[in-house]
Amino acid sequence: MDTAKTKPVWLESRLSEIYVIAEVGINHNGDMATAKKLIRAAVEAGADAVKFQCRNLEKIYTKDVWNDSKKAEQNSQYLLSELKKAHLTFTDIENLFHYSQRFNVDCLVTPFDSDSATFLNDLGLEAFKIGSPDMTNLLLLKQVVSYGKPIIISTGMSGVDEIKQVVDFLKNNQAEFCLLHCNSTYPAFPQDLNLRMIPKMKQDYGVPVGYSGHERGFVPTLAAVAMGAQVVERHITLDRTQTGPDHNASLAPDEFKNMVIGIHEIEMSLGASTRSMGQGEKGNRLALGKSLVYKTSLAKGMVIKEECFEAKSPARGISVLKYPDFIGRNLTCDVQEDDYVSEGHFSEHKNEIEDYHQLFGERVKWGIIGRLNDFDKFLTLKPRVIEIHLTWRDLLEEKPKVDSTKLREQELIVHSPEYYQDKLIDFTTGDKSITAYSLDSVKRSMELAKKLAEFTKQKPMLIVHPGGHFENGRPKEVKELYSRLEENISPVMQDSGIEVLLENMPPLPWYYGGQWHQVVFMDAEEIAGFFDQTGWSMCYDTSHAQLYCAFSNQDLIAHANRLKPYIRYLHISDAAGVTEEGLQIGDGDIKFKQLLELFADQPIKFVPEIWQGHLNQGEGFKLALSRLASIMTSDNVQRVFKGPRVIFERP
């Protein structure tokens, strides 16, 4: 193929009208017959192109996660399991490529790794589609650009600065490309779509811009067209009720064919000319994105070259966009294969461990969050509290591989999983089967916590999410939900060997990579009434509380003050807007000086629950502790924290 002649023609010819891509993705569930049905359905619905995904799964995950998915975060465990179920071989992709050619429809495929990109280029693909997870994967982009073929690239899970850097890279390499504005949550809510980014991106970058949508229905998709989108990509499925990560955010064939709209929903879909990553998108970036790792083990003193690096999932480390910053530098320590690249590998300076006990004083019990397989990494900080976040897979191991003797000096907090066998925990339900597996999950968490606490000085605490989440709206009978919560969770609240705390929730929590509606355990008066009736206590999450207060136009300090008598433990992090939780202290909307003054008249026990705070040897946790210590030791706050001990009694 003479790419010099065909390259300028491909995008121009397709973008003379709106170019519609039917994204099959993994909605074929690994079945070739279903994949072919979806091709025919897309053609009958009027799509210009069908699209599939091509992966060498073993190459895109780190070896430890590939060999044992329990070492990954909950979202990564779920997605890796689903990707394995729906995997297609290179031969399968080749068959589907040729099958689609019978119907005079373009066949696009997204490569997720270097081997897949090589295979697709050799197959004769006329253009490449790069998905949001690899939008920042400069190594893969460089390879695809070298083929001289047009590229359609989604911009989900990325910030404005990252988009600009990729655009500059593509332009500098004379690539022909089209950007797709995208919010990578499944399903995405209309208020998070920010469709005004479409004309802004066209103006800022001077290239064709389209829209890749994951919302329910298609009203915002048509609004995107009204905003100037030249390409539309939507997932197609034969049945939206099937299990799997994408079906719920997909369109059935008749919906795909009948993208019809009402003006009120178009107006609702118009957002601001900006974008930011919410919690769900951050989770998907971690699970689906890639970070820079070492391709092989390297010795101290080695001069770094491009071939020293690979991009692998999960995205726990430095963005692959930054790999040029390390070229030509010398390692100051030995590194192992698959280690995440760190700035500390190139510096002689060793971070000193701050004496947080001296900074906080005896009245403040501070801690660190870890997982069952990594909490011991943070014990060098000598925290007074360790909170271990469990996944449901931890609960099914007969003998967890953990040395609980290391917990002699700490108070133990265990966080029960939000999911059990990939199903959401919910104690507000009237469905006995959901209650049964929710209770099973918490009981297993309790038993594991007791085993871990054998060497600690005090009985452990267990944090449990109450449930009360819905995909669509808020039910009217909220009181009934609280009644069912009390009834359903009572069997685990009477155990004298452990203290169970219920956690307050945010208004729009993220589950399965998408946004839901929370109904209970947000309003201070409702929560206080519940605890007055039951006599139970809570873990107060400052980030969740701030999101609810922003959502309901309430004051956080008043909210916290109302619940203060019931609070036994704090999750402390910042928040912004109504969806951005787990932010670093000082990066959001919370006035921490006022909030901490509120708790200064009683002993305080907390952990900084910073999103991805455990990465880079707990860098985010350490920064949060330093900032909190600075606030607590300011003149007027220190006076109260150092004062005589006062116990706040329940009314």
FIZAGU-379846 format. One record per residue (C-alpha): residue in one letter; x, y, z. Coordinates in steps of 0.05 Angstrom, whole numbers, plus 5000, padded with zeros to 4 digits. Layout:
% residues N
AXYZ...
END
This chain:
% residues 651
M500050005000D502650694982T501351055047A503951715021K498151734972T492551425013K493951745080P490952435066V484852125032W482251635085L479852125139E477552655090S473152165052R469951885115L468952555149S465052875092E459152625134I458652405206Y462651765211V459151265257I463150705290A459550115322E464249895378V463349145388G469049155438I468348525481N460748495477H461547855436N463447525502G468847125467D463946785419M465346845344A458146715324T455847295368A461447735340K458947605269K451747745290L454048415317I457448585251R450948455214A446948845266A451649435260V451049435184E443449385187A443449965237G447250405188A454250425219D460050625175A464950185213V465149615263K470749595315F473949045356Q479549015408C485948615403R490348435462N496047985483L493547975555E499847675584K504048235555I499848825580Y499748625654T505548585702K507547865716D505447865789V498448105771W497847625712N499947035756D495647255815S490147765802K489047855877K495248285877A491448805836E486149295858Q478849065860N477149405794S483249095760Q481448395786Y474348455757L476648735690L482248225680S477247665694E472347945643L477848055590K480147335597K472947085586A472147505523H479047415493L479647335417T485947045384F489547375326T486346855281D479447045306I480847785292E483247625222N476847225208L472447795232F476448295191H475147905128Y467947755147S466348495154Q469048635084R463148255055F458548815078N462049425051V463549675121D470249895151C473249455204L477349805256V481149465313T484349755375P491249465393F492949465468D500149245460S505949235411D504848515386S497548675370A499549315333T504548925290F499448395274L494048895255N498749285210D500848645174L493448465168G492349075125L488349525171E487150185136A486850595200F488150485274K483750645334I487350785399G483050715462S483151165522P487350685564D493150785516M492051525501T498251675543N502251055520L507551425481L511150765465L505150465430L503351125396K510351175368Q509850485338V503050605307V505151275279S511050935244Y506050545200G503851195166K496451035174P490851485201I489551445276I483051565313I484651665387S479951725448T481752215502G478251915563M482051815628S486652395609G487653115629V487953715583D495553775590E496453045571I491953125510K496053715487Q502553335496V499952755453V497253235400D504153575396F507452895390L502852675333K503553335296N511153325303N511152635272Q506452865215A501052365235E494052425207F489352365265C482552505295L481052615369L474852335403H472352695465C470652165516N468752035588S471051335605T465851125656Y460750575642P455550845641A457251585641F452352085669P450252675625Q452753195674D459852915669L460352925593N462653645583L460753655509R463154375501M470154075498I468653855427P468854545395K474354755443M478754165421K477454325348Q479455055360D485554895403Y488554335362G486054465291V484453725278P477853335268V474353195333G468952675348Y465452365407S466051675440G460051585486H458551115543E452051415569R445451055574G441251205513F443751665459V441052375473P447952645491T450852315430L446452725385A448053335426A455353185412V453853195338A450453875348M456854105382G460953935321A463053205329Q465152915262V465852195287V461151825334E463251185368R458150785410H458250075437I453249585407T450448965441L445248435426D442748475498R444149025548T442248565607Q448148105595T453848075646G460248435629P463149125638D460549455574H453549185559N449949655606A452950265571S451549995501L445950065451A441549505426P441149455349D434349805347E436950365392F443150435349K438750505288N434050995320M438451525351V432752025362I432852575413G429053085454I431753795461H431353795537E436353225542I441053555492E441054175537M442453745598S448353435562L451854095547G457654165596A463454645607S469454715562T473954325609R475053625634S477553295697M478052575720G472852355770Q473651775817G470851265769E475251495712K481351485758G479650775776N479150575703R485550925687L488950525742A485949875717L486249975642G491950475633K499350335633S505350595671L512750585657V516449955680Y523349665669K523649135615T529248755650S533148775715L538449315713A544549455756K546450085792G550150565746M546650335683V545450895632I538050875613K535950795541E528950755510E529450005503C530049945579F522650115586E515849795574A508750025587K504549555631S498249535671P495949685724A497750425718R500650495788G506750905770I509551445725S505951605661V509151315598L508952025571K514852185617Y519551645592P523752145551D525552495617F529551885640I533551755576G541051835588R540651845664N544451365710L541050895759T543151005831C540650325853D539149625826V532149535796Q528348905779E524348695718D517248995721D519149495776Y515450145766V520050705746S521151215802E524851865807G528051565869H531851075825F535951655798S537352035863E542351925918H537852275967K534151796014N527552036043E527952096117I522251836158E518952396196D517252306269Y509752356262H508852166335Q512452796356L508653216305F501752966325G502652846400E499652296443R492452506434V492452366360K492651646335W494551676262G495051096214I496350846144I492050456095G494649826061R492249186030L493148496057N499248376015D502749046023F500949366090D507649166121K511249636073F508750216113L510549966183T517250326179L513250966190K511250676257P503850846251R499450756312V493750496268I493750036208E487549986164I487449396117H482849426057L480448736037T478048485970W472947925966R478347455939D482147556004L476147256040L476246616001E483446436016E483845886069K490546146096P492046866075K499446966063V500647496116D505047546178S500447836231T506047836282K508348486250L502148826279R504348806352E504949566359Q498849786320E491349826329L488049446273I482349696229V479749246173H475549506116S470448996091P469948936015E464749335976Y463748735930Y463047995942Q464347545882D463648175839K456748335868L455448965908I454448905983D447649186004F444349136073T438349576054T435549076005G429248666011D432448115969K434447556016S439747285969I443347965969T442848006044A445647296050Y451947416009S452848106042L452647786111D457347226088S462347746064V462148136130K462547506173R468647266134S471747966142M470547926217E473847256224L479847476183A480448116224K480447716289K485947276264L490147876243A488948206310E491547636352F498048016367T495148716374K493649056439Q486249216427K480348886393P479949066320M474849506285L471249316220I468749846172V462649656131H458950026075P451450006088G449049956016G443050355993H445550505922F441350525859E443150595786N437151045771G434751585819R432551595892P426751155917K421451485960E421351006019V428051196051K425551026121E424250316098L431450266074Y434050456142S429349956175R431849396130L439049616143E438149536218E434748866210N439448576159I446048776191S444148646263P446947926264V454048186257M453448786304Q453148386369D460048056365S463948256427G470548086395I470348636343E467349336336V463449436271L463050156244L458450376188E461350896140N457851506112M457251506036P457952005978P451852205936L454451925870P458951325885W462850965831Y461550225821Y463749775763G466950395733G460450775730Q456551275772W450651075817H445851435863Q446751345939V440551405982V442251266055F447851456103M449152156076D444352626113A446752786183E439852786215E438152116184I444651806207A444052096277G436951836284F439251146262F444951126313D440551396368Q435850806355T441150266348G446750506394W451950356340S457750786317M460951026253C467151156212Y466551876186D469451986117T470852726107S471252666032H464452316027A461452826074Q463953416034L461353125969Y454453036000C454553736030A456354035961F450853605929S445553825980N448054535992Q449754416065D455454616110L460754086124I462554346193A455254326215H454653626185A460753366222N458653706287R451853366285L455052676277K460952786324P457952396382Y457551766339I464451806307R469651296330Y474451366272L476051826213H477851746140I481052406123S481852656052D479653256011A474053295958A471753765903G465053855870V460253275878T464452705849E471952815862E473652435925G480152215958L483952845940Q490353055974I489553496035G488854216011D487254035939G479654075946D474154465980I474754246054K476754766105F481054306147K482954806200Q475754896220L474254156214L480053936257E478554456310L471754116316F475053466337A480553766379D476853686445Q477152926443P482152386424I482452296349K483951666309F484751726234V488051506169P489251946108E485051606054I488451925994W487051635925Q493151225906G496851485967H500550825974L504450905909N511851085910Q512950825980G506751176007E508551865980G501352105981F500151856052K506452196077L504652856045A497652826075L500552676144S505353266139R499853746118L495153506172A500653556225S501954266202I494654446210M494054106278T500154446305S498155146284D497455616343N489955606358V488954866338Q494954636378R492254966441V486054536437F489553886416K494653936473G489254116524P486053656575R482453036550V474953106540I470152546521F464252776479E458052396502R452052196461P445852626472
END
